[in-house]
């Protein structure tokens, strides 16, 4: 770590030892009669003298603990304790120290969480991304340190955490939402809150519980008055009570009947970037697995699906431009006899490429299309190409950038309205929400994770999809080129899933739903309210400082 970071994470100026000793044992007529206030000042003075190395180490360990709470590990309950540790590091720190400790926490958290980004391109892009995102968590640490002396500090701190997640979802390069607290809670107790206020409210609940745990420990030790302990406990109990109250919002009842869906995982010749050079083999794999499903249906070994969904990039050959690819897809669709959503790459003569889902009808051929709206920076498009090339030659693997679509995509597939949310888009609240608001009864998240091998990435993404299922009360279909593909019910449970790097087909009867959850109806309002709450806390700090200066 750099010297600037270690200085930032170090101690702030503290009262002298003599001053602290005078508070602890003042002598005179009050000798031996310590008050709670004097004892509290003594403890705070001692805490400020704790070595910066200790706080820095705890900040990194807290980040690692938060990473451990994420899938594929079912340890969601570690997240509040990780934030409690972070709160302990930040307590009594000034803004600069808060930034340094928040940055170190972010490194401990995001370096291992995002290790899959370097699976095929080496450590430079991975560490650059993790460092950039950790800097944004440094801003969260700065804000949490600033509100640390306000009454109800746990609530202000939790709101600032959500504000930092909102910032990460928007900047730089359109944002990177991976690693939201909410996305580690697919198996967690707080999950029903996603249906009430979306991922911002779910993240707030986890953060509030964590910061509240620290407050309970702190006041119980240093200021054990009944009122202060009760107020601190409220920060822990309130999100638990809210999660219990939100449970009736979670349902997998079939409001609009049922449909039989099929998810195809054709597999790829080999993992990594090389799969892109095997485009025809990938297309053949998915066509052949669909043909095999058609044979199974004919023989009575599988139920006849009403519609089929292929993964993203299942045909990287443009079927509008390449007749051979068109015929392979058309034959497979005709054999299965139902509408199929095909993931393809369209290459117009000019302009950017398009990551497109194509609705292919067995009688009419290709009809509707949906162009992916959230284009992954440094994966599907290359910002700052000339600069990045200095650090990594892999920049030129992306020879032609993809361009974003504009409108949500909802396909009418044999009477079922299936909304398309392509891969990376599942990390963005607005992309999923707009699809449901456009009338989707089912959400499909066609994905291509072959580039990332057998890393944790596919499990992290599957957890996101489970949270989205509860958030919008929709079945989520997850076809992935190489796995893990899955069928997720509206209550977030995974009813079917594949193994990685195998060819497979999942056929499942799913409920169709059209009711919108409060989270869907409220849209970004919940996040805006929490951003206003964070701004109010910071504004209160500013007002107090101005008044303090005027009083001098």
N, C-alpha and C positions, 0 to 999 in steps of 0.2 A: 504494500500500500504506500501511497505517496506521503511525503512529510506533511503536505497541506491537509490531507485527510486525517492523519493522526493528530495534528494540532487541533483540527476542528472537533474531533471526538474527545479531546482532553478536557481537563477541569477548567471551569471558569474561575475568575478571581473569587476567593472566598474570604470570610472573616479570618483574622489572624488567630493563631492558636491561643494566644492570651485572651482574646475576646471570647472565644468559645469556652475556654476554661472558666472565665468569669461568669458566664451564663450557667455553667454546670455546677460551680461551687462558689457562689458569690461572697460568702462570708458575711460578717456584720450581723444584725439582728435576725436576718432570715436564714442564717446558716443551718443547713440540714433540712430546710423546708422547701424543696423543689416544687415548683408548680409545673403543670402539664405544658404550659407555654414554654418555660425555660428548657424543659426536657426536650420538647420538639425542636427548639432552636439548636440545641446541642447535637441531636441526631442529624439534623440537616447539615450542620457544619461539618460533622464527620463524614457524611455522605459526599459532600462536595470535595473532600480530600481523597476520595477513592481514586486510585491510579487510573489514568485514561486507558491504559492497556486493558484493565479489567472490564471497563464499560465497553470498549471496542470488541473484546472477545465475546462478551455476552450478547452484543448486538448481532454479531455474525452467527452465533449459536442459535439465537432466536429466529434468524432467517432460515437456517437449516431446519429448525423444528417446523416452521411453516411449510417448507418444501416437503418434509416428511408426511404432512397431513394430506397431500394431494395423491390422486390415483397414479399408479395402480394399487397403492396401499389404502386400505379402508380405515385410515386413522384420522378422519375428519375432525375428531374431538381435540386433536393437538393444536388446531389453529387458534382457539382462544388463549391457550397457554403461551403460545408463541408471541401473541400480541401483548399479553400480560408482562412477559419478559422485556419486550420492547418498551413498554410503558415505564418499567422500572429503570431502564437505561436512560430514558429521556427525562425522568422526573428531576426537577431542579436545574435542568440544563438551560443555557441560553440558546438563542436561535442558531448561531453558527455551529455550536456543538450538536444541536439537534439535527442539523443538515448532515454533518459528518456521520453521526450514528445511524441516521436513517439510510444513508448511502451504504454503509457497511452491512446493515440489515438487508438491504436490497440485493447486495452482492451474494450474501449467504443464501438468500432465497432464490434468486433468479438465475444465477450461474448454473446450479444443478438442474433447475426446473426447465431451462431452455437449452440444455445440452444437445438435444436432438437437432437443433438448428445447425450444428456443426457436423452432423453425421457424415455428409459426403463432401463438404467444402472446407473442412478443417476448422481450427479454433478461432481464426480471426473474425469472421462474421458472427459467430456465436458469442464470443467475449465482448465484441463491440456492441451487439444488441443488448446483452445483459447489463453492460456498464451504463448504456444510455437509459435503459429502463430503471436501473438502480438510482441514477441521478434524480429521476422523477420521484422515486420513493424518498430520496433525500429531502425533497421539498415537503413531503408529508411529515418527515421527522422534524423539520424546521417549524412547520405549523403546529404540530402537537406540542413541541417545546414552548411555543409562544402562549398557547392557551392553558399551559400547565398550572397556572396560579388562579384560574377562574373557578368560581363555584360550579359544580357539575362538570368537572374537567373531562370525565369519561365520555360524556355525550358530545362535547365539542371535538374531542380527539377522534371519535368514531366518524363524525361528519367530515372532518378533514381527511380521514383515510378514504372515504367515498369520493371526496372531491379530487383526490390524487388519482383514483381509478378512472374518474371521468376525464381527467386530463390525459392519462395514458391512452384512453380510447380515442383520442382526437389528434394528438401530436406525438412525435413528428410524422410526416409522410402519411397522414390520414389515420394515425393511431395504431396501437397494438394492445388489444384487450386481454391477451393471454395471461393467465395468472391472477385474475380477479379472485378475491376471497370466495365469492359465490360459487365459482367453478370447482372448488374443492369440497363442496358440501352435498354432492349428489346422494350420498348415503347418510347424510346428517339429519339431526333432529330439527334444524332450522329450515329445512328445505321448503315446507309449505309456504313460507313467507315470500317465495318467488312468485307464487300465484297472486299474492296481495299487492306487492310493490316492485316486482321484478328483481333483477340482480342487484340494483343499488340497495334495496331494502334488505335483501339477504346478506349482502356484505356488511351493511350497517349493524345487523343483529350480531354477527360473529365478532366484529370489531368492538361493539359496545360491551358484549359479554367479556371479551378479553381485557379491555381497559378497566371494566368494572371489577374483574377479579383482582387486578393489581390494587385498585382503590380499597377493596375490602381488606386485603392483607395489610396495606399501609395504615389505614385508620384503626384497624384492630390492634395494631402493634403500638402506634404512636399517639392515637387520639381516640381511645375506646369509649367515647360517649355514645349512648344509645342512639341518639339522633343521627350522628355522623355515620355510624355503622349502618343504620337502616337506609340512609340515603345512598351509601356506597352499594349496599346489597340490591337496591332498586335497579341499578345499571345491569346487574346480572339477571335478576328475576324478570324484568320487563321484556327482554327479547324472548325468554323462555315462555312466558305467558302469551306473548303475541304469536309465537309459533304454534302453540296449542290452539289458540283461537282461530288460526288460519287453516287448520286441518280440514274443516268441512269444504274448503275451496278445492281440495284435491279429489278428483273423481275420474274414473275410467269408464263411466257408463256410456253406452252407445246411444247418443241423442238422436242421430240421423241414420240409424241402422248400422250395418257392418259391411265390410268389404274384405275380399281376400287379396292380399298384396304379396308380391314376390320381390325379393331383393337378390340381385345377382352379384356374386364376387367371382370374377373370372381368373384372378391372379395375374402375376406378371412373370416374365421369364427369369428375371433376377432383380434384386433390390438395388436401390441407388439411382443415380442419374442415368445409368446405362439403359434403364428400362425405356427411356424416351427414344432410343435408337431402335427399339424393338416394337414400334408402333403397330405394325401389322400383326405381330404375334399377340399383342395385348387385345386388339380387336377380335382376332380369331378366338382367343380364350373366352371372351365374354359371349360371343355368338355361339360357340360350341356348348358353353354351359347352359345357355338358354335353349338350345336344341335338345340337350339332354333332359332339361326340365320338361320340355314338350313331350318327349318320349315317356317320361315318368308319369305325366298326366294321362297320356293315352293308355298306358298299361295299368292305371289305377294306383300307382305307387305314390302319387302326389295329388293334392287337390288342385283343381283348375283355378289359376289366379284370375282376378278381374283386371289387374294391371301389373306391370313389371317396371322396376327402376334399376337402371345400370349406374355404375359409379361415374364420377368426374373423370375425364380423360380416358374413358373406356374405348373411345375411338378418336385418337389424336390425328387421324387422317380425315380431312374434310370430306364428308360424304356428298356435299353439293358439287365439289370439284373433282372428286375421284370416283368414277363410275364403279370400279371394283369394290370399294368400301361401301358404297351405296347398296350394291347387290347383296353383299354379305349381311348387312344389317337388315335389309328388307326381307331376305329369306328367313332369318331368325324370327323376325316379328310375325311374319305370315304363319310360320310353323306354330308359334305359341298362341297366335290368334287373338291377342288382346293388345291394347295400347302399351307402348314401351317408351320410357324416358331415357334418352341416350345422351351420355356426356361426350362432347366433341370439342375440337378446336377448329374454328373457322378462320380461314386465311384469305381475307379479301385482297384484291390486287393492290390496293393502297390502304394506308392507315394501319392502326394497330390490329393485332390478333384479337379474337373473341373466344372466351371460355364459355361455351354455350351448351345448354341442355335443350335437346330437340324432342318434341313429342312426335313419336312415329306411330302412325295408325296402320293396322294390317291391311286396310283397303285403300286408304288415301296416301299412304307414305308420310313423309315429313310434313308436319303442319305448323304448330306453334313452336316458338323458340323463347328461351330466357337467357340473357347474357349476364354473367356474374357481375355484380355491382361493386363488391369490395375486392380490389385487386391487391394481392400481397406484394408489398415493396421488397425488393431484393430477391424476390422469387419469381413473380410474374411480370414485374416491371423493375427497372433498375434506375433509381434516382442517383444523381451524382456519379454517373458511370465512369467518367474520366478520373475522378478522384478515387473511387473505390478500386479501380484497376491497379493503382499504385500498390495496394495492399494485398490484392487477391486476383490472380489470373482467371479465377472461376467466374468473374463478372461477365465474361463474354459467352458463358453458357446460355445466357438469356440474350439471344441475338436480336430479337424483335419483341418489343414490349406488348403486353396485353392492354386493351382499353376497357373501361368500365361500362356496364349497361346502365340504364336509367330507371326502369320500372320493375316492380315486383313481378314474379312469374308464378302464376297459378294455372296448372293444366287441368282440364276436364278429362279425366281418365275413367271412362266407362261409368260416368255418373258421380265419381268421387273427385272432389276438388283438392288437388295435391299441389302444395306450395313448394317451390324450389328454393333452397338455401344452400348454396354451393360451398362446401368445405369450410374455408377460412371465414366465411360470412357468419357462421354460427357463433363466433366470438363477439359479434356486434349486436347490441340490443335492437337498434333501429332496423337492421336488415331482417331479423326474424319477425319482429313486431309488425312491420309493414306488410309482410307476406301473409300473416294471419289476418290482419285488417283487410286485406284484399280479398278475403273469402276462403282461405285455405281451411279445409276440414282435417287435413293430414299434412304434416311437414316432412319433406324428404331432404336429407343432407348428403347428397352424393359427394364423395371425397376420393382423393388420391393421396395415400400416405406412403407409397412405395419408396419415395426418395428418402424417407427417414428410417428405413429398415425396421428392426425389431425394437426400436426405442420406445420410451414411455409416451411419445407424442400421441399415438392412436388412442391410448387409454385416457389421456387428458382430454382429448377431443370428445370421446364417448361420454365422459362425465359432463362436459358442456351440453351435449345433446340431451342428456337426461334432465338437466336443470331446465332447459328450454321446454321440454315436454310438460313439466309441472307448471312452469311460468305461464304457458299459453293453453294448457289443458288439451294438448293434441298428441296423437300418436306420432312418433318420429321414426322414420325409416332411414337407416344409415347404410347405404351400399358403398363399399370401399374396394378399390382395385385389388388390394393385397391383404385387407383385414385391418382391424376387426370390424366386420359388418354386423348390424344388429337391428332388431325390432324392439322399440321402446314404447311402452304404453303411456297414456296420459298421466299416470301417477308416478312416472319416473322409473318404473321397474323394467328391467331387461328380460324379455320373455324368450328371445332367441338370439344367439350370436354365433359367429364363426370363429375358427382359429385363424391365425395369421399365416399368410403365404400358402393358402390352399384354395382350390376352386370349390365353390359351394353355392347353394341357393337356399334361401330362407323363404318359406311359404307360411303365411300366418293370417288368420282372420283378425281384423283390427276394428275397433270402434271408430265411427265417424262422429265428430263433434263440431258444433258451430257456436256454442255459447262462448262469449269472450270473458276472460277472467278480469278482475279489477286491474291487474298489471297491464293487460292488453289495452283496456279502455283508458287507463290513466296515461299510458305512453310514457314520455320523458318527464311528466310532471313530478313524480316521486324524486327523481334525480335532481330536478331543479329546486325542489323544496330543501333537499339535503345540502345542495350547493349554497343556497341562501343561508341555511343554518351555519355552515362552515364560515361563510363570509361575515355573519353576525358575530360569531365568536372572535374572529380576527379583528373585526371592527371594535369590539368591546375592549380588546387588548390595546388597540391604538388610542382609544378615548382615555383609558386609564393612564396610559403613559403621558399623554398630553396634559392631563390634569395634574399628574405628579410633577411634571416639569414646571408648570405654572405655580404650583404650591411652594416651590423652592425659593 
